[in-house]
Amino acid sequence: MKSLTCPYILTVNCGSSSLKFSLYQANDLLLALYGSVKPAGNSETHFIVQDYRHEFWANHPLAQEGMLAGIHELIDWLHGHRGQYPIRAIAHRLVQGGPDHRAPELITPDLLRLIHQLTYLAPNHIPAELQVIKAFQSAFPEAVQIACFDTFFHKDMPDLAKYYPLPAAYRKQGLIRYGFHGLSYEFILDKLVRKSPAILKKKMIIAHLGNGASMVGVKHGQSIDTTMGLTPMGGLVMGTRSGDLDPGVLLFLLKKEKLSCDQLDELLSKNSGLKAIAGTSDMEALISRENKDEQAEAAIASFCYQIKKTIGALAAAMGGLDTLVFTGGIGENSAVIRKYICQDLEFLGIRLNQRLNYDGHSVISKTGTAVTVRVIATDESAIMARHTQQLISKAQIS
């Protein structure tokens, strides 16, 4: 069996077009390095490495475009620094593990075969994730490889929220509502619990708002309902994803427009949402154009309207609301979007202090209001590192 001595834990978070990574000391989970491989907006793929003081160790475009080139660049860089940062465990974020694989676990050949068979559940994520895992397995054969599933947080969601009103035979094929962004939600809840354990008695909504966006209702520490369902395409309007649609829309596109399944997937996941409304999925660009561009204004209004409506729905599902948390790239950084979302929600007890909202405070609600509104930066990699440390510890005990 592989050695479970683990000086450093590497976390790898692979998206559909970018990759983020972090390196932690295994004994105390202190962050050592972090970075990314991502498109730079000018047909270049950019490679960045920074240390815990935010100083750059690498910051340059790659000679070749694409994720695969970035993966090789990262592996080469880590090999070049392996004397200083010996890697003994690598945690991979996996968007989907089906109904029987939710909790973090060791990656085995059997698990990889299963994940491959589940590609139809997340065709825009799983192929890239498997490619990354295989590359790191080959490059670091001595390292323990761990899968951290994004659906774990929602595993105990009530049946009435978990199951679709379809014949039970489809459930056996994995056709259920899984929910996603679970690692992000787990981090937010853990951070709040560490600060005040009493939060576990509260009713909370967490809004993870980025290019991919979802929301969850958390009651007494448990996911009650969430916006994404079978795949990360469902729920809210997103950067390039449609979110929820009338099933008749899909039938129309299949029958009337004669779209193939691949064309339908391309439309709904890469050419819908904010991009379809206003030509771009970049929320910062949309906000800059809002006052002079009706399409940009419409895209922002659609995004905020659906989130506002969902806050009401999740509050109803929980029987009340005590805390609203904004996180994710948009949720953490856009005071304008937070303002628009919270407008006219005074009847729920949500009242923003706009000075605090725009000045970057962590609590942005007015003093004495029924609902505390918070802004919290999420950190999925920190949760992945913790799960990996715990699995390693269990393996050593056994």
N, C-alpha and C positions, 0 to 999 in steps of 0.2 A: 504493500500500500504506500501511497505517496506520503512523504513527511508532512506533518501538520504544523511544523515550526513555521511561524509566520511573522517575520520582522515587519513586513508592510503588506497592506491590503490595497489592491487596485480596484476601483469601481469604474465600470464602463456602462454608460447610458447612451444607447444607440437610438437615434430618431430616424425618421424616414429620409432625411437629407443631411444630418449632422451627427456628431458624436461628442459627448462630454466625458471627461474622466477626472478622477481624483485619486490621490495616494495618501493613505493614512498609516500612522504607526499602529501596529496590530495590538499592542498591549494597552494603550490608553486612547486610541482612536483620535489622536491629534492630527490635524491636517498638515501634510508636508507640501504637496504639490497639487495643482489642478490645471485643467486646460481644455481645449476643444479642437475639433476638426470641423470646419463649417464653410459653406460658400461665403465669399466676400462681397457678392453683389455685382462683380464684374467678370464673371465666368472663371474666377480663381477659387481654389480651395485653400483656406488659410489654416495654418497650424500654430497653436499658441500653448505655451507652458508658463505658469506662474507659480511662485512659492507662496507660503502662508502669509508673507508680508506684502503680497501682490506685486513683487518684483518679477520682471520677465526673464525667463531662461531661454525661451524661444518665441519668436514672433515673425513669421515669414510665410509668403505664399509657396505652394508646392509647385514643383516642376510639371506635374501632371494633375489634371482635374479629377474629381470624383472621390467617393468615400474610400474605395479600395486603396488608392494612393495615400490617403490620409492615415488609414490603418497601418500600412507598412511604415510610414514615417514615424508614427507613434511607437510602434514596436522597435524600430531601429533606435529611436531616442532612448527608450527604456533600457534596451540592451546596452547602450553606451554608458548608462548610469547605473547598471545593475550592481556594481560594487558598493555604491553609496546607498542604493535603494533596492535591496534584494526582495523580489516579489514572491510570496509563497501562497497567496490566495487572490483570486480575481472574481469579483462579483459582477454579474451581468444583469441589467434590467431587461426583463422579458415582458412584453405587453400581454401575453396570453399563454396560459397553460391548460386551458380547458377546465371542465368542472372538477376534475380530480387532482389538479396540481395548482394549489394556491399558495401554500406556505413555502418559504425559501428552502431549497434543497440542493444537494450535490448534483452536479451535471454528470450524467452517465450516458453511454451510447443509447440505452433504451429511452431515456428522456428526450434526447435529441431526435430520435426517430418519431416519437410522439409529437413533439413540437412541429416537426416538418409536416406531419399529417394534418395539423391544425392550421396550416397556412391560410386556408380559406376563411378563417375567422379574423385574420388581420393581415391581408395580403400586402399591405404597404409597409408593414413593420417586420414581420417574422423572417422573411428571406434575408434582410440586411442583418438582423440580430443573429441568425444562424451563421452567416458569413463571418461576423465578428468573433463569435465564440470559437469557430474552427480555426481562425487565424491565430487567436491567442492560445488555444490548446497546442497548436503546432509550435508556436514561438516560445511558450513557457510550459513544457511538458511536466515540469516538477511542481507546478502550482496547482492547488486545489481550485476548481472552478465551481462557482455557486450561481444558481439561478434565483433571482428575486422577482417575483411576479407582481405586476401592477394591479392585479385583481384581488390580492390577498386581503386588503382592508375591507372589502365588501363581501367576504365569504359567508358571513352570518346575516346578511340582509334578509329581512322577512320574505316568506314565500310569495306574499301578495305583491311584493315589489320585484321579486326575482324572476317569476315565471310569466311567459307570454300566454295570452288566451288562445293557444293553439293545441291541437291534439297532443297528448302526452308522449306519443312515440317520438316526437321531435326533440323533447327534452333529453332523451337517451343519446341523441346525436350531438348534444352540447348546445342546443338552441335555447339559451337562457340569457337573462340580463346579468352580465358580469360586473359592469362598472370598471372604471379605470382611474388613472392618476392616484392610485392607492398609496404609493410610496410617498407622494407629496402630502396626502391627507394624514398619513400616519405620522409624518414629521411634525406637521402643524399641531395635531392633537397631543403628541408627546411633549412638545415644547410648552404648550399651555398647561398640561397636567403637572409638569415639573415645577412650573411657577405657582400653580394653585390646584391641588388635587380635587378641589370642589367642582372644577369644571366638568368632572365626570357625572355630576348630577344635573347638568345643564342641557339645554337644547341649542344646538349650534348649526349654522350653515357655513360651509367653507366653499368659497368660489375660487377655483384655480383657473385663472383667465390668462390665456396666452394665444399663440397661433392655434393650438389645440386647447379647447376650453371645456370644463365641466364643473358641476356643482354637486355637493353632497349634503344631506341632512344627517347630523350626528346627534343621537339622543342617548344620554347616559353612556357615552363612549362608543356607541355602535352605529355603523352605517345603517340608516333606515331606508333611504332611497337616494338615487343618484341619477344624473341626466344621461350619461352614456349607458348603452345597453349591451347588445351582443358584440359590437365593435366600437372602436374610437371614432367612428363617423357619426354616431347618433347624438341626440340631445340638442345643444345650443348651436346657433349659427357660429361658425368658426372662420379662421383665416381663409382656408380653401375648401373646407368641408361644409356640406349642406346642413348638417344636423337633422333633426327629425322631419320626416315628410309623410304626407298621406300616402299609404301604400298604392293608391290609385295613380300617383305621380310616376311611380316605378313602372306600373303596368302600361301607362301611356308611353313612356320612353322606350319600353321594350316592344310594344305592339305598333304604335303609330310611327315612332322615329326609327324603329328597327335597330336599336342599339344592341350590340353584343354585350355579354356580361363584363368583358374587359373594358369596353367603352363606357359602360354605365359606372363601373368602379372609378375610372379615370375622371369622369364628369363629377361624381359625387364627392370624391376625396381630394381632387387636385384643381378643379375648375369651378367650384361653387363657393358658397359663403360670401365673405366680404369681397373676395376677388371677383366674383360674378356680378356683384352689385356695383362696385366702384373701380374695378380694374386692378386693385392691389390688395394684398392681405396685410400690409404694413399699417398697423394702427396709428403709429406716430405720424406717418405720412398722411393718413386720412384726417387726423385731427388738424394738421397744418393746413389742409385744404377745405376744412368744413365750412367756413364762412363764405367761400366763393365757388363751391362745387356741390351741386345738389346731390350727385351720386355719392360723394363722400359723406354728406350729411345723412343720406338715407342708410348707408351702411352702418354708421355709428348708431343711428336710431334703432335699427333692427337688432343689432348686437345688444344694446342696453335694454331694449324692450323685453327681449326674451329672458334676459337675466333677472330683470325686475319681476316679470311674471312668475319665474321659477322660484324666486325668494318667497313669494306668497304661497305657492303650491307646497314647497317643502315645509314652510312654517305650519301650514294646515295639516300636513302629514304627521308632524311631530306634536301638534296641539299647542303650539306656541314657539317663541324664539327668545333666546337670551343673548346670543353672540353671533355676529356676522364677521367673517374673516375674509379679507381679500389677499390672494397670493397669486403666483405666476407672473410672467413678464409684464403683462398689462395690469393685472390686479395690484402688483407691488409698485408700479412706476407711473401709472396714469391717474392723477388726481381728477382730471376732467371726466374720465369714464366712471370713476367712483362717485363723483357728484351726480352725473346723469342717472346712474343706477339707483341711487338713494333718494332722488327727488320723488315727492309724493308718497313716500312710504312711512310718513309720520303715524299713520293709523296702526302700523305694526310696532311702533315705538322706536323707529329708526330716524335719528336726527343728527346730521353731520355738523361738526364745527369746521367750517370751511377754512379757517386759518390753520387749524391743525392738519386738515386734509392736504392743503397745498404746501405746508412747511415740512412734510415728511415725518410726521409723528407716527408712533406705533398704535396709539389709540386716537381715533379721529371723530368719535361721537361726542355730542354735547354732554356735559356733566349732568347726572341725574336722570338721563333718559333710560327707558326700559331695556333697550338693546345696546350692548357695547359693540362698537364697530372697530375692528382692528385691521392693521396691515402687517403681515408677517412674511418675510422672505423665506421661501421654502428651500429645502436641501435634501433632495432624494438620495444623493450619494451618501450622506451621513447615515441614513436609515439602512441603506444597503451594506455599508461597512459594519454597522452594529449587528445586523442579521448574520453576516459572515463570521464575525468574531464569536457570536453565540454558537453557531454551528461547529466551528473549529473547537471551541471549548467542550462541547458535547462529545465530539469525536475523540478528543484526548481522554475524556473520562471513561468512555466505553472501551 
